[in-house]
């Protein structure tokens, strides 16, 4: 949820969360997990 929210606040693109870069593939995986 934090990954999706950080991306939403950044209006897309890569973001940094807890010192790690979060890009499109990571965001997609997070969205798939939350959709379960």
C-alpha positions as CSV (number, residue, x, y, z in Angstrom):
1,X,0.0,0.0,0.0
2,X,2.9,2.4,0.8
3,X,4.4,1.7,-2.6
4,X,1.2,2.5,-4.5
5,X,0.6,5.6,-2.4
6,X,4.1,6.9,-2.9
7,X,3.8,6.5,-6.6
8,X,0.4,8.3,-6.6
9,X,1.8,11.2,-4.7
10,X,4.8,11.4,-7.1
11,X,2.3,11.4,-10.1
12,X,4.0,8.4,-11.7
13,X,7.6,7.7,-12.5
14,X,10.2,6.2,-10.2
15,X,10.1,7.2,-6.5
16,X,12.3,6.5,-3.5
17,X,10.7,4.7,-0.5
18,X,12.7,3.8,2.6
19,X,16.0,4.2,0.6
20,X,14.9,1.9,-2.3
21,X,14.0,3.0,-5.8
22,X,10.5,2.0,-6.8
23,X,9.9,2.0,-10.6
24,X,7.1,0.7,-12.8
25,X,7.7,-3.1,-12.5
26,X,7.8,-2.8,-8.7
27,X,4.6,-0.7,-8.7
28,X,2.8,-3.1,-11.0
29,X,3.7,-6.1,-8.7
30,X,2.4,-4.1,-5.7
31,X,-0.8,-3.3,-7.5
32,X,-1.3,-7.0,-8.4
33,X,-0.8,-8.1,-4.8
34,X,-3.3,-5.6,-3.5
35,X,-5.8,-6.6,-6.1
36,X,-6.0,-10.2,-4.7
